[in-house]
Amino acid sequence: MTSSPSASERLFSRAQQLIPGGVSSPVRAFGSVGGTPRYFARGEGGVAFDEDGRSYLDFCMAWGPLILGHAHPRVVEAVTKAARDGLAFGTCHRHEPALAELVLEAFAPADRVRFVVSGTEAVMTAIRLARAHTRRTLLLKFSGCYHGHADSMLVKAGSGVVTLGLAESEGVTVAQDTLVAPLGDEAALEEVFKTHGDRIAGALIEPLPANNGLLVQSPRFLQRLRALTAQHGALLIFDEVINGFRFGFHGYAKRVGVQPDLTTLGKIVGGGLPVAAVVGQAAVLDRLAPLGKTYQAGTMAGNPVALAAGLATLEELRTGAPYRALETLGQALDAAVAKRQDRAFRLVREGSLFWPYYALEGPVPTQAEQVTPAAVAQFKARYAGWLDAGIYLPPSAWEVGFLSAAHTLEHVERLAAAL
Ligand SMILES: Cc1ncc(COP(=O)(O)O)c(C=O)c1O
């Protein structure tokens, strides 16, 4: 006798008849781990519950925004109040300067921020600004870094694209304006700038690349990139959509001591609702309409409910307490993993981001190309077992896990045991 389908299975088969692949974003389809995506119904702190009532320790945390955990009371209260006051106005409202002040406090010396809806849009806007500011066309990106799904960025773009086995997306025609260099390779970098330096508008990088595994870069490499962009009159853009506000009330830039010209933010800055931002100095940002001729706009940009979630999240983070909790949890995860003699992986961790790399030999990757197919296969082979054990990790070997301040030491012990 076959068992009756679970609620997730029923919902997924219905969605597959209606929505391409049954999903609103490709990596959610479980394509690279197999099985049926879990339909989450509710989340509380570090735990999520699916439509079948099963609970999971959630280490995906909506892919990063939920640094305070699911349904944090302060954030829910702020959102509820904002929603009661009106879901959208399409006008200016008081949360805009309030959130802008907090963001700029964290990203000084930047003195301008423009709010958009998604990280993709933030990157699009940053690129447009770099081109407008320099009057040049070429954009340099790095293999394995993901910057959203704007056409010119869908080249060597990490998880989703690697997962799908696509070198780049069909339907993209502007990729010839994008140069791609390997991460961490100073000689290659020198060469790119020697050849194309006077035509490069900007170099875009995740300073801590977290979309193709966790590929920790040396500060020296980032400093070299800073020096070369400055020397050649190109802008340096740090894509901190994942990194921003994750390692303290600031950017990863501060952690490595490298100052970019522009920063893109997303995820945490919206506390779980759709907010993203471009941050930089007035000399560049004030090129945006209505002051300048670089166009960017959005019906939902700076939505008051979404900004209220971001504001409540940043106010909580600004107390410092969540970062202290996260560091304790991160160190506990290291310790719990280290005491297991039988482990088959190496844990790459930076603060509250972690990546189990299932290879005991060879280098811990710092470049996309170093991640071995065998390590990916090992991750995939274990994924269903983790779900059975009530552990929810991002469903792809190329994605990083996220600790939230709502996780506990016991959660982290269970994670280490499962891994
Ligand atoms: C570094 C980075 N940049 C940009 C994006 C795109 O953001 P969004 O999915 O909000 O469009 C992502 C998404 O994961 C990201 O990780």
PDBQT file of the ligand as one rigid body, heavy atoms in Angstrom, charges set to zero:
ROOT
HETATM    1  C1  LIG A 501      24.789  38.902  -3.123  1.00  0.00    +0.000 C 
HETATM    2  C2  LIG A 501      23.435  38.992  -3.713  1.00  0.00    +0.000 A 
HETATM    3  N1  LIG A 501      23.137  40.013  -4.540  1.00  0.00    +0.000 NA
HETATM    4  C3  LIG A 501      21.922  40.172  -5.072  1.00  0.00    +0.000 A 
HETATM    5  C4  LIG A 501      20.920  39.264  -4.817  1.00  0.00    +0.000 A 
HETATM    6  C5  LIG A 501      19.586  39.456  -5.431  1.00  0.00    +0.000 C 
HETATM    7  O1  LIG A 501      18.668  39.838  -4.470  1.00  0.00    +0.000 OA
HETATM    8  P1  LIG A 501      17.103  39.577  -4.695  1.00  0.00    +0.000 P 
HETATM    9  O2  LIG A 501      16.915  38.097  -4.644  1.00  0.00    +0.000 OA
HETATM   10  O3  LIG A 501      16.459  40.312  -3.567  1.00  0.00    +0.000 OA
HETATM   11  O4  LIG A 501      16.755  40.144  -6.016  1.00  0.00    +0.000 OA
HETATM   12  C6  LIG A 501      21.181  38.179  -3.986  1.00  0.00    +0.000 A 
HETATM   13  C7  LIG A 501      20.126  37.189  -3.693  1.00  0.00    +0.000 C 
HETATM   14  O5  LIG A 501      20.316  36.197  -3.066  1.00  0.00    +0.000 OA
HETATM   15  C8  LIG A 501      22.458  38.038  -3.426  1.00  0.00    +0.000 A 
HETATM   16  O6  LIG A 501      22.764  37.005  -2.625  1.00  0.00    +0.000 OA
ENDROOT
TORSDOF 0
